[in-house]
Amino acid sequence: MYKEELTIIVKSIIASNTVNEHIKSAQKLSDFYNENTKFKHSESNEISIKGGVALSSSGAADCVDDYLRTVFFIKGVYKALIKLCADFPERSINVLYAGCGPYATLILPLLPLFNKERINAVLIDINNSSIKSVQNLLSIFNLEDYKMQLVEADATTYIKPEDFSIDLAISETMHYALTREPQVAITKNIMQQLSSHSLFIPEEIKIDLAFSFFDFEPYLKKAVYEGKGRKQLQPYSHNVFVDRLFTINKEHFSRENPNSIIESSFYILPDNFADHPDVCLFTEVKIYEDIELKTAESYITNPYCLVSMYSIKDYSEIQLIYDFSEIPQWSYKLKE
Ligand SMILES: C[S@@+](CC[C@H](N)C(=O)[O-])C[C@H]1O[C@@H](n2cnc3c(N)ncnc32)[C@H](O)[C@@H]1O
């Protein structure tokens, strides 16, 4: 019964075409999880590690309510799995899901759409209660026949088994501007274990520098009531794009790079900044191929204000530094 209901919901997510349809189908998935899970998700089991903070199980469960994020990631994972099934028709597809949370939201709802022999997945979470919750859901939803290995581990250091060649890796462990959560440290570790044909979701995370008026930029505060698509969002009209600071993708981590610090060039601060006084960072996520999350469509693509130029006006150039060696954060250096 649960499996049939889940199949209808996930099909509606994949077929959804408009923002209203995306939101409605994600709400159904959220209700389905809330109504059928017996677990009380803890709010106090946040874990800090080198590389970032792992959300509490309650915080991780709430991510399903970031509606456009949930829908676009599920669509992306589905599209990637269809491609891999076509490329490798004779064998199962190996999936590594790093940071699955208590709902395994980005793979579990898709399982009924695939024959159980086709998917062979390793699901990792650092939080024991998330692992237990997923185990419980697989049994409630009658999905126990699928090859799902649940592992309690730190995905920033996890080493895959030698005989498990990853076809698709998935990790959504990010906060806007790549602050706070360990997306980059996890991506770095997992990407170094991929083969040339492997896909990683999200495919790219782009961080852009712009001078703007932060308070006038679109910002998602409550997805439940305010979720908007890119066509309805109005970027601030005097926003001045400065540069793309970096793109996190397979190429970025293709070389052995022990560094956990990314430094930008120096950028000239404008003399007249009344219309755009804030040094801001914008995040865009290319989930897979044409499936993307733009500014403020999701909490993870909300803009971030690093500093106001009113407080740094005696300097003429600024350099931005991203450091993910501990809790990921941005800082800056100034040049006269
Ligand atoms: C933002 S939540 C997302 C949950 C789920 N993947 C989703 O998309 O709805 C991130 C999850 O990653 C887990 N996590 C964060 N850092 C981790 C790490 N270093 N190793 C394993 N899991 C981690 C957290 O415990 C949390 O469950």
The ligand as an ORCA input file, in Angstrom:
! r2SCAN-3c Opt
* xyz 0 1
  C      21.183     18.859      4.543
  S      20.848     17.225      5.193
  C      20.160     16.494      3.750
  C      19.458     15.211      3.988
  C      18.980     14.495      2.714
  N      20.128     14.079      1.909
  C      18.093     15.360      1.875
  O      18.531     15.739      0.785
  O      16.984     15.685      2.263
  C      22.509     16.600      5.265
  C      22.674     15.224      5.876
  O      24.043     14.884      5.733
  C      24.541     14.342      6.922
  N      25.971     14.656      7.011
  C      26.534     15.873      7.133
  N      27.864     15.761      7.206
  C      28.151     14.455      7.087
  C      29.363     13.725      7.065
  N      30.537     14.327      7.182
  N      29.299     12.394      6.916
  C      28.102     11.757      6.794
  N      26.926     12.401      6.820
  C      26.942     13.731      6.958
  C      23.745     14.992      8.038
  O      23.756     14.184      9.194
  C      22.371     15.118      7.364
  O      21.622     13.970      7.612
*
